[in-house]
Amino acid sequence: MTRATHTCTCGAVLRFKQDLEKERGGIVASWKCKDCGTPVPGMVAEKIKHQNPS
Ligand SMILES: [Zn+2]
């Protein structure tokens, strides 16, 4: 299975769900970089949030 990664504008490489911060409040959950709060594109976040370091 291919692992999705997302390189944030702050330079952080997001690989696992713990690298994301969930933003509540809308109908659809949105995801942000844990380090800087920049929104992560939904399609990428959907993949990353299913990934664990193990
Ligand atoms: Zn960031």
mmCIF file of the protein (N, C-alpha, C, O) and its ligand, coordinates in Angstrom:
data_MODEL
# 
_entry.id   MODEL 
# 
loop_
_entity.id 
_entity.type 
_entity.pdbx_number_of_molecules 
1 polymer     1 
2 non-polymer 1 
# 
_entity_poly.entity_id                      1 
_entity_poly.type                           'polypeptide(L)' 
_entity_poly.nstd_linkage                   no 
_entity_poly.nstd_monomer                   no 
_entity_poly.pdbx_seq_one_letter_code       MTRATHTCTCGAVLRFKQDLEKERGGIVASWKCKDCGTPVPGMVAEKIKHQNPS 
_entity_poly.pdbx_seq_one_letter_code_can   MTRATHTCTCGAVLRFKQDLEKERGGIVASWKCKDCGTPVPGMVAEKIKHQNPS 
_entity_poly.pdbx_strand_id                 A 
# 
loop_
_entity_poly_seq.entity_id 
_entity_poly_seq.num 
_entity_poly_seq.mon_id 
_entity_poly_seq.hetero 
1 1  MET n 
1 2  THR n 
1 3  ARG n 
1 4  ALA n 
1 5  THR n 
1 6  HIS n 
1 7  THR n 
1 8  CYS n 
1 9  THR n 
1 10 CYS n 
1 11 GLY n 
1 12 ALA n 
1 13 VAL n 
1 14 LEU n 
1 15 ARG n 
1 16 PHE n 
1 17 LYS n 
1 18 GLN n 
1 19 ASP n 
1 20 LEU n 
1 21 GLU n 
1 22 LYS n 
1 23 GLU n 
1 24 ARG n 
1 25 GLY n 
1 26 GLY n 
1 27 ILE n 
1 28 VAL n 
1 29 ALA n 
1 30 SER n 
1 31 TRP n 
1 32 LYS n 
1 33 CYS n 
1 34 LYS n 
1 35 ASP n 
1 36 CYS n 
1 37 GLY n 
1 38 THR n 
1 39 PRO n 
1 40 VAL n 
1 41 PRO n 
1 42 GLY n 
1 43 MET n 
1 44 VAL n 
1 45 ALA n 
1 46 GLU n 
1 47 LYS n 
1 48 ILE n 
1 49 LYS n 
1 50 HIS n 
1 51 GLN n 
1 52 ASN n 
1 53 PRO n 
1 54 SER n 
# 
loop_
_struct_asym.id 
_struct_asym.entity_id 
A 1 
B 2 
# 
loop_
_chem_comp.id 
_chem_comp.type 
_chem_comp.mon_nstd_flag 
ALA 'L-peptide linking' y 
ARG 'L-peptide linking' y 
ASN 'L-peptide linking' y 
ASP 'L-peptide linking' y 
CYS 'L-peptide linking' y 
GLN 'L-peptide linking' y 
GLU 'L-peptide linking' y 
GLY 'peptide linking'   y 
HIS 'L-peptide linking' y 
ILE 'L-peptide linking' y 
LEU 'L-peptide linking' y 
LYS 'L-peptide linking' y 
MET 'L-peptide linking' y 
PHE 'L-peptide linking' y 
PRO 'L-peptide linking' y 
SER 'L-peptide linking' y 
THR 'L-peptide linking' y 
TRP 'L-peptide linking' y 
VAL 'L-peptide linking' y 
ZN  non-polymer         . 
# 
_pdbx_entity_nonpoly.entity_id   2 
_pdbx_entity_nonpoly.name        ? 
_pdbx_entity_nonpoly.comp_id     ZN 
# 
_pdbx_nonpoly_scheme.asym_id         B 
_pdbx_nonpoly_scheme.entity_id       2 
_pdbx_nonpoly_scheme.mon_id          ZN 
_pdbx_nonpoly_scheme.ndb_seq_num     1 
_pdbx_nonpoly_scheme.pdb_seq_num     101 
_pdbx_nonpoly_scheme.auth_seq_num    101 
_pdbx_nonpoly_scheme.pdb_mon_id      ZN 
_pdbx_nonpoly_scheme.auth_mon_id     ZN 
_pdbx_nonpoly_scheme.pdb_strand_id   A 
_pdbx_nonpoly_scheme.pdb_ins_code    . 
# 
loop_
_atom_site.group_PDB 
_atom_site.id 
_atom_site.type_symbol 
_atom_site.label_atom_id 
_atom_site.label_alt_id 
_atom_site.label_comp_id 
_atom_site.label_asym_id 
_atom_site.label_entity_id 
_atom_site.label_seq_id 
_atom_site.pdbx_PDB_ins_code 
_atom_site.Cartn_x 
_atom_site.Cartn_y 
_atom_site.Cartn_z 
_atom_site.occupancy 
_atom_site.B_iso_or_equiv 
_atom_site.pdbx_formal_charge 
_atom_site.auth_seq_id 
_atom_site.auth_comp_id 
_atom_site.auth_asym_id 
_atom_site.auth_atom_id 
_atom_site.pdbx_PDB_model_num 
ATOM   1   N  N  . MET A 1 1  ? 0.835   -1.190 0.000  1.00 0.00 ? 1   MET A N  1 
ATOM   2   C  CA . MET A 1 1  ? 0.000   0.000  0.000  1.00 0.00 ? 1   MET A CA 1 
ATOM   3   C  C  . MET A 1 1  ? 0.882   1.257  0.000  1.00 0.00 ? 1   MET A C  1 
ATOM   4   O  O  . MET A 1 1  ? 1.832   1.367  0.775  1.00 0.00 ? 1   MET A O  1 
ATOM   5   N  N  . THR A 1 2  ? 0.556   2.160  -0.851 1.00 0.00 ? 2   THR A N  1 
ATOM   6   C  CA . THR A 1 2  ? 1.336   3.390  -0.940 1.00 0.00 ? 2   THR A CA 1 
ATOM   7   C  C  . THR A 1 2  ? 0.982   4.319  0.208  1.00 0.00 ? 2   THR A C  1 
ATOM   8   O  O  . THR A 1 2  ? -0.184  4.514  0.552  1.00 0.00 ? 2   THR A O  1 
ATOM   9   N  N  . ARG A 1 3  ? 2.009   4.869  0.772  1.00 0.00 ? 3   ARG A N  1 
ATOM   10  C  CA . ARG A 1 3  ? 1.774   5.806  1.860  1.00 0.00 ? 3   ARG A CA 1 
ATOM   11  C  C  . ARG A 1 3  ? 1.716   7.225  1.331  1.00 0.00 ? 3   ARG A C  1 
ATOM   12  O  O  . ARG A 1 3  ? 2.547   7.652  0.529  1.00 0.00 ? 3   ARG A O  1 
ATOM   13  N  N  . ALA A 1 4  ? 0.726   7.929  1.797  1.00 0.00 ? 4   ALA A N  1 
ATOM   14  C  CA . ALA A 1 4  ? 0.590   9.324  1.406  1.00 0.00 ? 4   ALA A CA 1 
ATOM   15  C  C  . ALA A 1 4  ? 1.398   10.198 2.353  1.00 0.00 ? 4   ALA A C  1 
ATOM   16  O  O  . ALA A 1 4  ? 1.455   9.951  3.558  1.00 0.00 ? 4   ALA A O  1 
ATOM   17  N  N  . THR A 1 5  ? 2.010   11.205 1.793  1.00 0.00 ? 5   THR A N  1 
ATOM   18  C  CA . THR A 1 5  ? 2.659   12.200 2.632  1.00 0.00 ? 5   THR A CA 1 
ATOM   19  C  C  . THR A 1 5  ? 2.290   13.580 2.099  1.00 0.00 ? 5   THR A C  1 
ATOM   20  O  O  . THR A 1 5  ? 1.927   13.755 0.935  1.00 0.00 ? 5   THR A O  1 
ATOM   21  N  N  . HIS A 1 6  ? 2.396   14.527 2.980  1.00 0.00 ? 6   HIS A N  1 
ATOM   22  C  CA . HIS A 1 6  ? 2.114   15.895 2.573  1.00 0.00 ? 6   HIS A CA 1 
ATOM   23  C  C  . HIS A 1 6  ? 3.152   16.798 3.202  1.00 0.00 ? 6   HIS A C  1 
ATOM   24  O  O  . HIS A 1 6  ? 3.316   16.820 4.422  1.00 0.00 ? 6   HIS A O  1 
ATOM   25  N  N  . THR A 1 7  ? 3.852   17.541 2.365  1.00 0.00 ? 7   THR A N  1 
ATOM   26  C  CA . THR A 1 7  ? 4.827   18.485 2.891  1.00 0.00 ? 7   THR A CA 1 
ATOM   27  C  C  . THR A 1 7  ? 4.155   19.836 3.069  1.00 0.00 ? 7   THR A C  1 
ATOM   28  O  O  . THR A 1 7  ? 3.708   20.459 2.106  1.00 0.00 ? 7   THR A O  1 
ATOM   29  N  N  . CYS A 1 8  ? 4.094   20.268 4.293  1.00 0.00 ? 8   CYS A N  1 
ATOM   30  C  CA . CYS A 1 8  ? 3.433   21.513 4.625  1.00 0.00 ? 8   CYS A CA 1 
ATOM   31  C  C  . CYS A 1 8  ? 4.281   22.711 4.210  1.00 0.00 ? 8   CYS A C  1 
ATOM   32  O  O  . CYS A 1 8  ? 5.481   22.591 3.962  1.00 0.00 ? 8   CYS A O  1 
ATOM   33  N  N  . THR A 1 9  ? 3.639   23.844 4.143  1.00 0.00 ? 9   THR A N  1 
ATOM   34  C  CA . THR A 1 9  ? 4.371   25.070 3.821  1.00 0.00 ? 9   THR A CA 1 
ATOM   35  C  C  . THR A 1 9  ? 5.402   25.423 4.892  1.00 0.00 ? 9   THR A C  1 
ATOM   36  O  O  . THR A 1 9  ? 6.358   26.149 4.620  1.00 0.00 ? 9   THR A O  1 
ATOM   37  N  N  . CYS A 1 10 ? 5.211   24.911 6.108  1.00 0.00 ? 10  CYS A N  1 
ATOM   38  C  CA . CYS A 1 10 ? 6.175   25.181 7.181  1.00 0.00 ? 10  CYS A CA 1 
ATOM   39  C  C  . CYS A 1 10 ? 7.363   24.231 7.122  1.00 0.00 ? 10  CYS A C  1 
ATOM   40  O  O  . CYS A 1 10 ? 8.311   24.374 7.894  1.00 0.00 ? 10  CYS A O  1 
ATOM   41  N  N  . GLY A 1 11 ? 7.317   23.265 6.214  1.00 0.00 ? 11  GLY A N  1 
ATOM   42  C  CA . GLY A 1 11 ? 8.426   22.338 6.065  1.00 0.00 ? 11  GLY A CA 1 
ATOM   43  C  C  . GLY A 1 11 ? 8.200   21.010 6.756  1.00 0.00 ? 11  GLY A C  1 
ATOM   44  O  O  . GLY A 1 11 ? 8.977   20.076 6.558  1.00 0.00 ? 11  GLY A O  1 
ATOM   45  N  N  . ALA A 1 12 ? 7.161   20.902 7.558  1.00 0.00 ? 12  ALA A N  1 
ATOM   46  C  CA . ALA A 1 12 ? 6.862   19.646 8.226  1.00 0.00 ? 12  ALA A CA 1 
ATOM   47  C  C  . ALA A 1 12 ? 6.326   18.637 7.213  1.00 0.00 ? 12  ALA A C  1 
ATOM   48  O  O  . ALA A 1 12 ? 5.502   18.972 6.362  1.00 0.00 ? 12  ALA A O  1 
ATOM   49  N  N  . VAL A 1 13 ? 6.806   17.397 7.316  1.00 0.00 ? 13  VAL A N  1 
ATOM   50  C  CA . VAL A 1 13 ? 6.283   16.332 6.472  1.00 0.00 ? 13  VAL A CA 1 
ATOM   51  C  C  . VAL A 1 13 ? 5.244   15.562 7.278  1.00 0.00 ? 13  VAL A C  1 
ATOM   52  O  O  . VAL A 1 13 ? 5.554   14.963 8.308  1.00 0.00 ? 13  VAL A O  1 
ATOM   53  N  N  . LEU A 1 14 ? 4.020   15.590 6.795  1.00 0.00 ? 14  LEU A N  1 
ATOM   54  C  CA . LEU A 1 14 ? 2.924   14.939 7.500  1.00 0.00 ? 14  LEU A CA 1 
ATOM   55  C  C  . LEU A 1 14 ? 2.759   13.535 6.955  1.00 0.00 ? 14  LEU A C  1 
ATOM   56  O  O  . LEU A 1 14 ? 2.509   13.334 5.767  1.00 0.00 ? 14  LEU A O  1 
ATOM   57  N  N  . ARG A 1 15 ? 2.905   12.559 7.858  1.00 0.00 ? 15  ARG A N  1 
ATOM   58  C  CA . ARG A 1 15 ? 2.827   11.166 7.429  1.00 0.00 ? 15  ARG A CA 1 
ATOM   59  C  C  . ARG A 1 15 ? 1.731   10.396 8.166  1.00 0.00 ? 15  ARG A C  1 
ATOM   60  O  O  . ARG A 1 15 ? 1.112   9.496  7.598  1.00 0.00 ? 15  ARG A O  1 
ATOM   61  N  N  . PHE A 1 16 ? 1.499   10.741 9.393  1.00 0.00 ? 16  PHE A N  1 
ATOM   62  C  CA . PHE A 1 16 ? 0.618   9.946  10.238 1.00 0.00 ? 16  PHE A CA 1 
ATOM   63  C  C  . PHE A 1 16 ? -0.496  10.810 10.810 1.00 0.00 ? 16  PHE A C  1 
ATOM   64  O  O  . PHE A 1 16 ? -0.437  12.039 10.793 1.00 0.00 ? 16  PHE A O  1 
ATOM   65  N  N  . LYS A 1 17 ? -1.498  10.129 11.310 1.00 0.00 ? 17  LYS A N  1 
ATOM   66  C  CA . LYS A 1 17 ? -2.651  10.882 11.803 1.00 0.00 ? 17  LYS A CA 1 
ATOM   67  C  C  . LYS A 1 17 ? -2.290  11.810 12.956 1.00 0.00 ? 17  LYS A C  1 
ATOM   68  O  O  . LYS A 1 17 ? -2.932  12.842 13.153 1.00 0.00 ? 17  LYS A O  1 
ATOM   69  N  N  . GLN A 1 18 ? -1.268  11.448 13.712 1.00 0.00 ? 18  GLN A N  1 
ATOM   70  C  CA . GLN A 1 18 ? -0.888  12.334 14.818 1.00 0.00 ? 18  GLN A CA 1 
ATOM   71  C  C  . GLN A 1 18 ? -0.164  13.588 14.340 1.00 0.00 ? 18  GLN A C  1 
ATOM   72  O  O  . GLN A 1 18 ? 0.064   14.510 15.123 1.00 0.00 ? 18  GLN A O  1 
ATOM   73  N  N  . ASP A 1 19 ? 0.198   13.626 13.057 1.00 0.00 ? 19  ASP A N  1 
ATOM   74  C  CA . ASP A 1 19 ? 0.766   14.855 12.506 1.00 0.00 ? 19  ASP A CA 1 
ATOM   75  C  C  . ASP A 1 19 ? -0.323  15.856 12.118 1.00 0.00 ? 19  ASP A C  1 
ATOM   76  O  O  . ASP A 1 19 ? -0.037  17.007 11.790 1.00 0.00 ? 19  ASP A O  1 
ATOM   77  N  N  . LEU A 1 20 ? -1.556  15.403 12.159 1.00 0.00 ? 20  LEU A N  1 
ATOM   78  C  CA . LEU A 1 20 ? -2.680  16.256 11.784 1.00 0.00 ? 20  LEU A CA 1 
ATOM   79  C  C  . LEU A 1 20 ? -3.461  16.692 13.009 1.00 0.00 ? 20  LEU A C  1 
ATOM   80  O  O  . LEU A 1 20 ? -3.485  16.007 14.032 1.00 0.00 ? 20  LEU A O  1 
ATOM   81  N  N  . GLU A 1 21 ? -4.088  17.828 12.885 1.00 0.00 ? 21  GLU A N  1 
ATOM   82  C  CA . GLU A 1 21 ? -4.992  18.273 13.928 1.00 0.00 ? 21  GLU A CA 1 
ATOM   83  C  C  . GLU A 1 21 ? -6.371  18.448 13.316 1.00 0.00 ? 21  GLU A C  1 
ATOM   84  O  O  . GLU A 1 21 ? -6.537  19.139 12.311 1.00 0.00 ? 21  GLU A O  1 
ATOM   85  N  N  . LYS A 1 22 ? -7.348  17.819 13.927 1.00 0.00 ? 22  LYS A N  1 
ATOM   86  C  CA . LYS A 1 22 ? -8.685  17.876 13.372 1.00 0.00 ? 22  LYS A CA 1 
ATOM   87  C  C  . LYS A 1 22 ? -9.383  19.171 13.753 1.00 0.00 ? 22  LYS A C  1 
ATOM   88  O  O  . LYS A 1 22 ? -9.350  19.619 14.899 1.00 0.00 ? 22  LYS A O  1 
ATOM   89  N  N  . GLU A 1 23 ? -10.000 19.737 12.763 1.00 0.00 ? 23  GLU A N  1 
ATOM   90  C  CA . GLU A 1 23 ? -10.737 20.979 12.980 1.00 0.00 ? 23  GLU A CA 1 
ATOM   91  C  C  . GLU A 1 23 ? -12.225 20.661 12.929 1.00 0.00 ? 23  GLU A C  1 
ATOM   92  O  O  . GLU A 1 23 ? -12.737 20.233 11.895 1.00 0.00 ? 23  GLU A O  1 
ATOM   93  N  N  . ARG A 1 24 ? -12.907 20.868 14.027 1.00 0.00 ? 24  ARG A N  1 
ATOM   94  C  CA . ARG A 1 24 ? -14.351 20.628 14.049 1.00 0.00 ? 24  ARG A CA 1 
ATOM   95  C  C  . ARG A 1 24 ? -15.101 21.923 13.777 1.00 0.00 ? 24  ARG A C  1 
ATOM   96  O  O  . ARG A 1 24 ? -14.535 23.015 13.828 1.00 0.00 ? 24  ARG A O  1 
ATOM   97  N  N  . GLY A 1 25 ? -16.357 21.779 13.496 1.00 0.00 ? 25  GLY A N  1 
ATOM   98  C  CA . GLY A 1 25 ? -17.162 22.974 13.354 1.00 0.00 ? 25  GLY A CA 1 
ATOM   99  C  C  . GLY A 1 25 ? -17.922 23.041 12.050 1.00 0.00 ? 25  GLY A C  1 
ATOM   100 O  O  . GLY A 1 25 ? -18.930 23.742 11.958 1.00 0.00 ? 25  GLY A O  1 
ATOM   101 N  N  . GLY A 1 26 ? -17.460 22.327 11.041 1.00 0.00 ? 26  GLY A N  1 
ATOM   102 C  CA . GLY A 1 26 ? -18.179 22.315 9.777  1.00 0.00 ? 26  GLY A CA 1 
ATOM   103 C  C  . GLY A 1 26 ? -18.944 21.021 9.606  1.00 0.00 ? 26  GLY A C  1 
ATOM   104 O  O  . GLY A 1 26 ? -18.934 20.156 10.481 1.00 0.00 ? 26  GLY A O  1 
ATOM   105 N  N  . ILE A 1 27 ? -19.595 20.900 8.489  1.00 0.00 ? 27  ILE A N  1 
ATOM   106 C  CA . ILE A 1 27 ? -20.265 19.648 8.170  1.00 0.00 ? 27  ILE A CA 1 
ATOM   107 C  C  . ILE A 1 27 ? -19.222 18.584 7.883  1.00 0.00 ? 27  ILE A C  1 
ATOM   108 O  O  . ILE A 1 27 ? -19.338 17.438 8.315  1.00 0.00 ? 27  ILE A O  1 
ATOM   109 N  N  . VAL A 1 28 ? -18.215 18.986 7.154  1.00 0.00 ? 28  VAL A N  1 
ATOM   110 C  CA . VAL A 1 28 ? -17.114 18.088 6.840  1.00 0.00 ? 28  VAL A CA 1 
ATOM   111 C  C  . VAL A 1 28 ? -15.914 18.473 7.694  1.00 0.00 ? 28  VAL A C  1 
ATOM   112 O  O  . VAL A 1 28 ? -15.553 19.647 7.775  1.00 0.00 ? 28  VAL A O  1 
ATOM   113 N  N  . ALA A 1 29 ? -15.304 17.492 8.325  1.00 0.00 ? 29  ALA A N  1 
ATOM   114 C  CA . ALA A 1 29 ? -14.124 17.766 9.128  1.00 0.00 ? 29  ALA A CA 1 
ATOM   115 C  C  . ALA A 1 29 ? -12.989 18.229 8.232  1.00 0.00 ? 29  ALA A C  1 
ATOM   116 O  O  . ALA A 1 29 ? -12.794 17.708 7.133  1.00 0.00 ? 29  ALA A O  1 
ATOM   117 N  N  . SER A 1 30 ? -12.257 19.197 8.707  1.00 0.00 ? 30  SER A N  1 
ATOM   118 C  CA . SER A 1 30 ? -11.070 19.607 7.975  1.00 0.00 ? 30  SER A CA 1 
ATOM   119 C  C  . SER A 1 30 ? -9.856  19.321 8.852  1.00 0.00 ? 30  SER A C  1 
ATOM   120 O  O  . SER A 1 30 ? -9.970  19.134 10.063 1.00 0.00 ? 30  SER A O  1 
ATOM   121 N  N  . TRP A 1 31 ? -8.713  19.292 8.220  1.00 0.00 ? 31  TRP A N  1 
ATOM   122 C  CA . TRP A 1 31 ? -7.496  18.876 8.899  1.00 0.00 ? 31  TRP A CA 1 
ATOM   123 C  C  . TRP A 1 31 ? -6.421  19.918 8.712  1.00 0.00 ? 31  TRP A C  1 
ATOM   124 O  O  . TRP A 1 31 ? -6.308  20.559 7.667  1.00 0.00 ? 31  TRP A O  1 
ATOM   125 N  N  . LYS A 1 32 ? -5.637  20.065 9.762  1.00 0.00 ? 32  LYS A N  1 
ATOM   126 C  CA . LYS A 1 32 ? -4.595  21.077 9.721  1.00 0.00 ? 32  LYS A CA 1 
ATOM   127 C  C  . LYS A 1 32 ? -3.277  20.469 10.168 1.00 0.00 ? 32  LYS A C  1 
ATOM   128 O  O  . LYS A 1 32 ? -3.229  19.449 10.856 1.00 0.00 ? 32  LYS A O  1 
ATOM   129 N  N  . CYS A 1 33 ? -2.198  21.144 9.745  1.00 0.00 ? 33  CYS A N  1 
ATOM   130 C  CA . CYS A 1 33 ? -0.868  20.787 10.217 1.00 0.00 ? 33  CYS A CA 1 
ATOM   131 C  C  . CYS A 1 33 ? -0.803  21.020 11.728 1.00 0.00 ? 33  CYS A C  1 
ATOM   132 O  O  . CYS A 1 33 ? -1.210  22.068 12.227 1.00 0.00 ? 33  CYS A O  1 
ATOM   133 N  N  . LYS A 1 34 ? -0.282  20.020 12.443 1.00 0.00 ? 34  LYS A N  1 
ATOM   134 C  CA . LYS A 1 34 ? -0.210  20.131 13.891 1.00 0.00 ? 34  LYS A CA 1 
ATOM   135 C  C  . LYS A 1 34 ? 0.760   21.228 14.314 1.00 0.00 ? 34  LYS A C  1 
ATOM   136 O  O  . LYS A 1 34 ? 0.595   21.842 15.368 1.00 0.00 ? 34  LYS A O  1 
ATOM   137 N  N  . ASP A 1 35 ? 1.760   21.466 13.494 1.00 0.00 ? 35  ASP A N  1 
ATOM   138 C  CA . ASP A 1 35 ? 2.794   22.423 13.863 1.00 0.00 ? 35  ASP A CA 1 
ATOM   139 C  C  . ASP A 1 35 ? 2.373   23.874 13.640 1.00 0.00 ? 35  ASP A C  1 
ATOM   140 O  O  . ASP A 1 35 ? 2.622   24.735 14.484 1.00 0.00 ? 35  ASP A O  1 
ATOM   141 N  N  . CYS A 1 36 ? 1.745   24.136 12.518 1.00 0.00 ? 36  CYS A N  1 
ATOM   142 C  CA . CYS A 1 36 ? 1.523   25.539 12.162 1.00 0.00 ? 36  CYS A CA 1 
ATOM   143 C  C  . CYS A 1 36 ? 0.057   25.879 11.897 1.00 0.00 ? 36  CYS A C  1 
ATOM   144 O  O  . CYS A 1 36 ? -0.298  27.055 11.817 1.00 0.00 ? 36  CYS A O  1 
ATOM   145 N  N  . GLY A 1 37 ? -0.792  24.869 11.761 1.00 0.00 ? 37  GLY A N  1 
ATOM   146 C  CA . GLY A 1 37 ? -2.206  25.160 11.573 1.00 0.00 ? 37  GLY A CA 1 
ATOM   147 C  C  . GLY A 1 37 ? -2.622  25.418 10.133 1.00 0.00 ? 37  GLY A C  1 
ATOM   148 O  O  . GLY A 1 37 ? -3.766  25.798 9.882  1.00 0.00 ? 37  GLY A O  1 
ATOM   149 N  N  . THR A 1 38 ? -1.728  25.219 9.197  1.00 0.00 ? 38  THR A N  1 
ATOM   150 C  CA . THR A 1 38 ? -2.087  25.377 7.799  1.00 0.00 ? 38  THR A CA 1 
ATOM   151 C  C  . THR A 1 38 ? -3.015  24.239 7.375  1.00 0.00 ? 38  THR A C  1 
ATOM   152 O  O  . THR A 1 38 ? -2.736  23.075 7.663  1.00 0.00 ? 38  THR A O  1 
ATOM   153 N  N  . PRO A 1 39 ? -4.104  24.561 6.701  1.00 0.00 ? 39  PRO A N  1 
ATOM   154 C  CA . PRO A 1 39 ? -5.011  23.503 6.264  1.00 0.00 ? 39  PRO A CA 1 
ATOM   155 C  C  . PRO A 1 39 ? -4.333  22.507 5.329  1.00 0.00 ? 39  PRO A C  1 
ATOM   156 O  O  . PRO A 1 39 ? -3.547  22.879 4.457  1.00 0.00 ? 39  PRO A O  1 
ATOM   157 N  N  . VAL A 1 40 ? -4.654  21.240 5.531  1.00 0.00 ? 40  VAL A N  1 
ATOM   158 C  CA . VAL A 1 40 ? -4.146  20.169 4.675  1.00 0.00 ? 40  VAL A CA 1 
ATOM   159 C  C  . VAL A 1 40 ? -5.259  19.792 3.697  1.00 0.00 ? 40  VAL A C  1 
ATOM   160 O  O  . VAL A 1 40 ? -6.405  19.626 4.115  1.00 0.00 ? 40  VAL A O  1 
ATOM   161 N  N  . PRO A 1 41 ? -4.952  19.655 2.416  1.00 0.00 ? 41  PRO A N  1 
ATOM   162 C  CA . PRO A 1 41 ? -5.988  19.274 1.451  1.00 0.00 ? 41  PRO A CA 1 
ATOM   163 C  C  . PRO A 1 41 ? -6.710  18.001 1.863  1.00 0.00 ? 41  PRO A C  1 
ATOM   164 O  O  . PRO A 1 41 ? -6.084  17.020 2.265  1.00 0.00 ? 41  PRO A O  1 
ATOM   165 N  N  . GLY A 1 42 ? -8.027  18.029 1.759  1.00 0.00 ? 42  GLY A N  1 
ATOM   166 C  CA . GLY A 1 42 ? -8.848  16.951 2.282  1.00 0.00 ? 42  GLY A CA 1 
ATOM   167 C  C  . GLY A 1 42 ? -8.507  15.579 1.763  1.00 0.00 ? 42  GLY A C  1 
ATOM   168 O  O  . GLY A 1 42 ? -8.479  14.617 2.530  1.00 0.00 ? 42  GLY A O  1 
ATOM   169 N  N  . MET A 1 43 ? -8.250  15.468 0.485  1.00 0.00 ? 43  MET A N  1 
ATOM   170 C  CA . MET A 1 43 ? -7.969  14.152 -0.084 1.00 0.00 ? 43  MET A CA 1 
ATOM   171 C  C  . MET A 1 43 ? -6.704  13.556 0.495  1.00 0.00 ? 43  MET A C  1 
ATOM   172 O  O  . MET A 1 43 ? -6.639  12.353 0.746  1.00 0.00 ? 43  MET A O  1 
ATOM   173 N  N  . VAL A 1 44 ? -5.696  14.390 0.709  1.00 0.00 ? 44  VAL A N  1 
ATOM   174 C  CA . VAL A 1 44 ? -4.447  13.906 1.292  1.00 0.00 ? 44  VAL A CA 1 
ATOM   175 C  C  . VAL A 1 44 ? -4.651  13.564 2.757  1.00 0.00 ? 44  VAL A C  1 
ATOM   176 O  O  . VAL A 1 44 ? -4.172  12.536 3.237  1.00 0.00 ? 44  VAL A O  1 
ATOM   177 N  N  . ALA A 1 45 ? -5.358  14.423 3.457  1.00 0.00 ? 45  ALA A N  1 
ATOM   178 C  CA . ALA A 1 45 ? -5.596  14.202 4.879  1.00 0.00 ? 45  ALA A CA 1 
ATOM   179 C  C  . ALA A 1 45 ? -6.365  12.907 5.114  1.00 0.00 ? 45  ALA A C  1 
ATOM   180 O  O  . ALA A 1 45 ? -6.115  12.198 6.089  1.00 0.00 ? 45  ALA A O  1 
ATOM   181 N  N  . GLU A 1 46 ? -7.292  12.605 4.227  1.00 0.00 ? 46  GLU A N  1 
ATOM   182 C  CA . GLU A 1 46 ? -8.058  11.371 4.369  1.00 0.00 ? 46  GLU A CA 1 
ATOM   183 C  C  . GLU A 1 46 ? -7.148  10.142 4.352  1.00 0.00 ? 46  GLU A C  1 
ATOM   184 O  O  . GLU A 1 46 ? -7.388  9.169  5.066  1.00 0.00 ? 46  GLU A O  1 
ATOM   185 N  N  . LYS A 1 47 ? -6.113  10.200 3.536  1.00 0.00 ? 47  LYS A N  1 
ATOM   186 C  CA . LYS A 1 47 ? -5.168  9.081  3.477  1.00 0.00 ? 47  LYS A CA 1 
ATOM   187 C  C  . LYS A 1 47 ? -4.269  9.070  4.698  1.00 0.00 ? 47  LYS A C  1 
ATOM   188 O  O  . LYS A 1 47 ? -4.058  8.031  5.323  1.00 0.00 ? 47  LYS A O  1 
ATOM   189 N  N  . ILE A 1 48 ? -3.739  10.245 5.032  1.00 0.00 ? 48  ILE A N  1 
ATOM   190 C  CA . ILE A 1 48 ? -2.778  10.325 6.130  1.00 0.00 ? 48  ILE A CA 1 
ATOM   191 C  C  . ILE A 1 48 ? -3.414  9.895  7.446  1.00 0.00 ? 48  ILE A C  1 
ATOM   192 O  O  . ILE A 1 48 ? -2.758  9.260  8.273  1.00 0.00 ? 48  ILE A O  1 
ATOM   193 N  N  . LYS A 1 49 ? -4.655  10.227 7.642  1.00 0.00 ? 49  LYS A N  1 
ATOM   194 C  CA . LYS A 1 49 ? -5.261  9.946  8.945  1.00 0.00 ? 49  LYS A CA 1 
ATOM   195 C  C  . LYS A 1 49 ? -5.483  8.462  9.186  1.00 0.00 ? 49  LYS A C  1 
ATOM   196 O  O  . LYS A 1 49 ? -5.782  8.052  10.307 1.00 0.00 ? 49  LYS A O  1 
ATOM   197 N  N  . HIS A 1 50 ? -5.341  7.666  8.157  1.00 0.00 ? 50  HIS A N  1 
ATOM   198 C  CA . HIS A 1 50 ? -5.448  6.212  8.333  1.00 0.00 ? 50  HIS A CA 1 
ATOM   199 C  C  . HIS A 1 50 ? -4.084  5.561  8.535  1.00 0.00 ? 50  HIS A C  1 
ATOM   200 O  O  . HIS A 1 50 ? -3.991  4.342  8.680  1.00 0.00 ? 50  HIS A O  1 
ATOM   201 N  N  . GLN A 1 51 ? -3.042  6.358  8.546  1.00 0.00 ? 51  GLN A N  1 
ATOM   202 C  CA . GLN A 1 51 ? -1.702  5.818  8.632  1.00 0.00 ? 51  GLN A CA 1 
ATOM   203 C  C  . GLN A 1 51 ? -1.162  5.929  10.054 1.00 0.00 ? 51  GLN A C  1 
ATOM   204 O  O  . GLN A 1 51 ? -1.317  6.946  10.730 1.00 0.00 ? 51  GLN A O  1 
ATOM   205 N  N  . ASN A 1 52 ? -0.531  4.856  10.472 1.00 0.00 ? 52  ASN A N  1 
ATOM   206 C  CA . ASN A 1 52 ? 0.081   4.822  11.786 1.00 0.00 ? 52  ASN A CA 1 
ATOM   207 C  C  . ASN A 1 52 ? 1.561   4.498  11.639 1.00 0.00 ? 52  ASN A C  1 
ATOM   208 O  O  . ASN A 1 52 ? 1.964   3.867  10.662 1.00 0.00 ? 52  ASN A O  1 
ATOM   209 N  N  . PRO A 1 53 ? 2.372   4.927  12.603 1.00 0.00 ? 53  PRO A N  1 
ATOM   210 C  CA . PRO A 1 53 ? 3.811   4.717  12.483 1.00 0.00 ? 53  PRO A CA 1 
ATOM   211 C  C  . PRO A 1 53 ? 4.218   3.257  12.521 1.00 0.00 ? 53  PRO A C  1 
ATOM   212 O  O  . PRO A 1 53 ? 5.284   2.923  12.003 1.00 0.00 ? 53  PRO A O  1 
ATOM   213 N  N  . SER A 1 54 ? 3.450   2.397  13.088 1.00 0.00 ? 54  SER A N  1 
ATOM   214 C  CA . SER A 1 54 ? 3.836   1.007  13.260 1.00 0.00 ? 54  SER A CA 1 
ATOM   215 C  C  . SER A 1 54 ? 3.821   0.242  11.943 1.00 0.00 ? 54  SER A C  1 
ATOM   216 O  O  . SER A 1 54 ? 4.124   -0.951 11.918 1.00 0.00 ? 54  SER A O  1 
HETATM 217 ZN ZN . ZN  B 2 .  ? 2.841   23.162 8.959  1.00 0.00 2 101 ZN  A ZN 1 
# 
